[in-house]
Amino acid sequence: MKEERRLRTIIKAITWRLVATITTILVVFLFTKKIMLSLEVGGVALILKLMLYYFHERVWGKVSWGKPKHPLEDIPVKKELTPEDKKKVEDQLKSLGYM
């Protein structure tokens, strides 16, 4: 099973933080009716929580608990398969009845 790539983690963190930051800004505004304070709190929360979320995701990406384990995952592979090699592996798996 492949580990999630860093760029995917970064994009997920950014999109979630945008949703959460807008929520924070709205909540602060509802309580204070001060738009500048709401934007400042939202900005600080955006930066801090974005960094915390990224590291949280990276740590959880390394935790195997709760993830299904692929039977071939323990085989050490030194490089990406070429399309030709991938086809050979798929053909062999088909001939053995796995696909």
C-alpha positions in Angstrom: 0.0 0.0 0.0 1.5 3.3 -1.0 2.1 6.1 1.4 0.2 9.3 0.8 2.4 11.8 -1.1 3.4 15.1 0.6 1.8 17.2 -2.0 -1.6 15.5 -1.5 -1.3 16.1 2.3 -0.5 19.8 1.6 -3.5 20.2 -0.7 -5.8 18.5 1.7 -4.5 20.7 4.6 -5.0 23.9 2.6 -8.5 23.1 1.4 -9.6 22.0 4.9 -8.1 25.1 6.5 -9.9 27.4 4.1 -13.2 25.9 5.2 -12.3 25.9 8.9 -10.9 29.5 8.7 -14.0 30.9 7.2 -16.0 29.1 10.0 -13.7 30.7 12.6 -14.0 34.1 11.1 -17.8 33.8 11.1 -18.0 32.6 14.7 -15.7 35.4 16.0 -17.7 37.9 14.0 -21.0 36.6 15.4 -19.7 37.0 19.0 -17.9 40.3 18.6 -19.4 42.1 15.5 -15.8 43.2 14.8 -14.7 42.3 11.3 -11.0 43.2 11.8 -10.7 41.1 14.9 -12.5 38.3 13.1 -10.0 38.4 10.2 -7.0 38.6 12.5 -8.1 35.6 14.6 -8.9 33.8 11.4 -5.5 34.6 10.0 -3.6 33.4 13.0 -5.7 30.3 13.2 -5.1 29.6 9.5 -1.3 29.6 9.8 -1.1 27.7 13.1 -3.7 25.1 12.4 -2.4 24.5 8.8 1.0 23.5 10.2 -0.5 21.4 12.9 -2.8 19.6 10.5 0.1 18.8 8.1 2.2 17.2 10.8 -0.9 15.4 12.2 -1.6 13.9 8.8 2.1 12.9 8.2 2.2 11.1 11.6 -1.1 9.3 10.9 0.1 8.4 7.4 2.9 6.3 9.1 0.5 4.5 11.5 -0.5 1.2 10.1 -3.3 0.6 12.6 -6.7 0.4 10.9 -5.2 0.1 7.3 -5.7 -3.0 5.3 -2.4 -4.7 4.5 -1.7 -5.7 0.9 -0.2 -9.2 0.7 2.7 -7.9 -1.6 3.5 -4.8 0.5 6.5 -6.5 2.3 8.3 -7.1 -1.0 11.1 -4.5 -1.3 10.9 -2.6 -4.6 13.8 -0.4 -5.6 12.2 1.6 -8.4 8.9 2.4 -10.1 7.7 -0.3 -12.5 8.0 0.5 -16.2 4.7 0.0 -18.2 6.3 -3.1 -19.7 7.2 -4.6 -16.4 3.8 -3.7 -14.9 2.2 -5.5 -17.8 4.4 -8.6 -17.1 3.5 -8.6 -13.4 -0.2 -8.2 -14.3 0.0 -11.1 -16.8 1.7 -13.3 -14.2 -0.9 -12.5 -11.6 -3.7 -13.2 -14.0 -2.1 -16.6 -14.9 -1.9 -17.5 -11.2 -5.6 -16.6 -10.8 -5.2 -13.4 -8.7 -6.8 -11.1 -11.2 
